[in-house]
Amino acid sequence: MRVVAIIPAAGEGRRLGGTVEKQFLRLQGMPVLAHTLEVFDKSPEVDGVVLVVAPQQRQVLKERVLGPYPCRKLLGVVDGGSERQDSVARGLEAVPGDCELVVVHDGVRPLVSVDLLGAVLEAANRHGAALAAVPAGDTVKRAKEEVVVETLERETIWLAQTPQAFQASLLRLAYEKASRDKMMVTDDAALVESLGVSVHLVPGSPENIKVTTPTDLIIAEALLKKREQEAG
């Protein structure tokens, strides 16, 4: 099995309001997570998917996502940890040993395209490590206690997205080092960077948003409607 995707979807954030986790909320009639899994099912490069959810989410996952919208490439469902990094680490343990490339993608980024996923995988295959990112559009300030410390050079700032893809052996080494050093970061590329490995940037898309707020959900709905209209 050459390429395996890890989809962390164990978050319990409810910034969108209500009692339903964001990954299970409906977006154009389908749960957010179902939209995400559909992209990986359609990708010709991805051979298998490992899905990571919180233990208490397994039943709702079955009822709202995997039951009505089965993922044919699903290798297994893994219980997540307390932090995203812990969840990906557990997902990595479930990746078959013969896997060559691992791609990690947030379960709540449902608007990722098959083309962007393919571009990141192609770059990772060539360079060993790659991620989708978009250049900063606003001026970026570094602050301390709500006071500006400095203005960063915007031309050098990129905002990381997922998917992020790596040689499987490289990502395993990065997670082993993080465990030894008790290092916690907010994305997988940072762990690989800690090994001294260069991570290649692939131009992402402003449409590849992470759905975490009510505004994000409204934007995602509008973008999906636009795509449907353009598709005819």
C-alpha positions in Angstrom: 0.0 0.0 0.0 1.8 3.1 -1.2 -0.2 6.1 0.0 -2.2 6.2 3.2 -4.2 9.2 4.5 -4.6 9.9 8.2 -7.8 12.0 8.9 -7.8 13.4 12.4 -11.4 14.2 13.4 -11.4 13.7 17.1 -12.0 17.3 18.1 -14.9 18.2 20.3 -14.9 21.9 19.6 -18.4 23.3 19.6 -17.6 26.9 18.6 -20.3 26.5 16.0 -22.9 26.3 18.8 -25.3 23.5 19.7 -24.4 20.0 20.9 -23.0 18.5 17.7 -19.3 18.4 17.0 -18.3 20.5 13.9 -17.2 17.4 11.9 -20.7 16.0 12.1 -22.6 19.1 11.2 -24.4 19.1 7.9 -23.0 21.0 4.9 -25.2 21.0 1.9 -27.0 18.0 3.3 -23.9 15.9 4.1 -21.8 15.9 7.3 -18.6 18.0 7.0 -16.5 14.8 7.6 -18.3 12.9 4.8 -17.4 15.7 2.3 -13.7 15.3 3.4 -13.7 11.5 3.1 -15.3 11.7 -0.3 -12.3 13.6 -1.7 -9.9 10.9 -0.5 -12.1 8.2 -2.0 -12.0 10.0 -5.3 -8.2 10.6 -5.3 -6.4 8.1 -7.6 -3.2 8.5 -5.6 -4.6 7.5 -2.2 -4.8 3.8 -1.4 -6.1 3.8 2.1 -7.6 6.0 4.9 -7.1 5.8 8.6 -9.8 7.9 10.4 -9.2 9.1 14.0 -12.1 10.1 16.2 -12.8 10.4 19.9 -14.0 7.1 21.5 -17.4 8.6 22.4 -17.9 9.7 18.8 -17.8 6.2 17.3 -21.6 5.7 17.4 -22.4 9.1 15.8 -19.7 8.5 13.2 -21.4 5.2 12.2 -24.9 6.7 12.2 -24.2 10.1 10.5 -21.1 9.4 8.3 -19.9 5.8 7.6 -23.4 4.3 7.5 -25.0 6.6 4.9 -21.7 7.7 3.2 -19.3 4.7 3.4 -15.6 5.2 2.6 -14.5 2.4 0.4 -10.8 3.1 1.2 -11.2 3.0 5.0 -8.6 0.8 6.7 -9.8 1.5 10.2 -11.1 3.8 12.8 -8.7 4.7 15.6 -9.4 6.3 19.0 -7.9 9.8 19.2 -5.9 11.4 22.0 -6.3 14.5 24.1 -4.5 16.7 21.5 -4.4 16.7 17.7 -0.8 15.6 17.8 -1.7 12.6 20.0 -4.5 11.7 17.5 -2.2 11.7 14.5 0.4 9.6 16.4 -2.3 7.0 17.1 -3.3 7.1 13.5 0.3 6.6 12.4 0.5 3.4 14.4 -2.4 2.0 12.3 -0.7 2.8 9.0 0.6 -0.4 7.3 4.4 -0.9 7.4 4.7 -1.1 3.7 3.3 2.4 3.2 5.6 4.8 1.4 3.8 8.2 1.8 1.5 9.4 4.6 -0.8 12.3 4.0 -2.4 14.1 7.0 -5.6 16.1 6.5 -7.9 17.8 8.9 -11.3 16.2 8.9 -12.9 19.7 9.1 -11.4 20.9 5.8 -14.1 19.6 3.5 -13.4 21.8 0.5 -10.0 20.4 -0.3 -9.8 19.4 -4.0 -8.5 16.2 -5.5 -6.1 18.3 -7.6 -4.6 20.0 -4.5 -4.3 16.7 -2.7 -2.5 15.3 -5.8 -0.1 18.2 -6.0 0.9 17.9 -2.4 1.5 14.1 -2.8 3.5 14.7 -5.9 5.7 17.3 -4.1 6.2 14.9 -1.1 7.2 12.1 -3.5 9.8 14.4 -5.0 11.1 16.2 -1.9 10.2 13.9 1.0 7.9 16.4 2.7 5.3 18.9 1.5 2.3 20.9 2.7 -0.4 23.1 1.2 -0.1 26.8 2.2 -1.4 30.2 1.2 0.6 33.5 1.3 -0.5 35.9 4.0 -2.8 38.5 2.6 -2.8 40.8 5.6 0.1 42.5 7.3 1.3 40.3 10.2 2.2 41.6 13.6 4.0 39.9 16.4 2.6 40.9 19.7 3.1 40.5 23.5 0.3 41.3 26.0 -1.8 43.0 23.3 1.1 45.3 22.3 2.8 45.1 18.9 6.4 43.9 19.2 7.3 44.0 15.5 5.8 43.9 12.0 6.9 40.8 10.1 7.8 40.8 6.5 4.6 39.7 4.8 6.3 38.4 1.7 7.9 35.6 3.8 4.8 34.5 5.6 2.7 31.6 4.5 -0.3 30.2 6.3 -0.2 26.4 6.6 -3.1 24.3 5.6 -3.6 20.6 5.1 -3.0 18.2 3.3 0.5 17.7 4.5 2.4 14.7 3.1 5.6 13.0 4.1 7.7 9.9 3.4 6.3 7.5 6.0 9.7 6.7 7.5 10.4 10.4 7.9 7.1 11.1 9.7 7.6 8.1 12.0 11.0 9.5 12.9 9.6 12.9 13.6 6.9 11.5 15.9 9.4 9.4 17.7 11.6 12.4 18.3 8.6 14.5 19.5 7.7 11.8 22.0 11.3 11.6 23.4 11.6 15.4 23.5 8.0 15.9 24.8 7.5 18.4 22.0 4.0 19.6 21.2 3.2 21.5 18.0 0.2 22.4 16.0 1.0 20.7 12.7 2.9 17.7 11.4 5.3 19.8 9.2 6.7 21.4 12.4 7.7 18.0 13.7 9.5 17.1 10.4 11.2 20.6 10.5 12.6 19.7 13.9 14.6 16.9 12.2 16.3 19.6 10.1 14.3 18.4 7.0 13.1 21.0 4.5 9.3 21.0 3.9 8.2 22.0 0.4 5.4 24.5 0.0 2.6 23.8 -2.5 0.3 26.8 -3.2 -3.0 26.0 -1.4 -6.4 27.5 -1.9 -8.3 30.2 0.0 -11.3 27.9 -0.4 -9.6 25.1 1.6 -10.9 26.5 4.8 -11.1 24.8 8.2 -14.7 24.8 9.5 -14.5 25.9 13.1 -16.9 28.9 13.5 -20.4 29.8 12.3 -18.9 32.1 9.7 -16.8 29.3 8.3 -19.9 27.1 7.9 -21.7 29.9 6.0 -18.7 30.4 3.7 -18.3 26.7 3.1 -22.0 26.4 2.2 -21.7 29.3 -0.3 -18.5 27.8 -1.8 -20.1 24.4 -2.3 -23.2 26.0 -3.9 -20.9 27.9 -6.3 -19.1 24.7 -7.2 -22.4 22.9 -7.9 -23.5 25.7 -10.1 -20.2 25.8 -12.0 -20.4 22.0 -12.5 -23.7 22.5 -14.2 
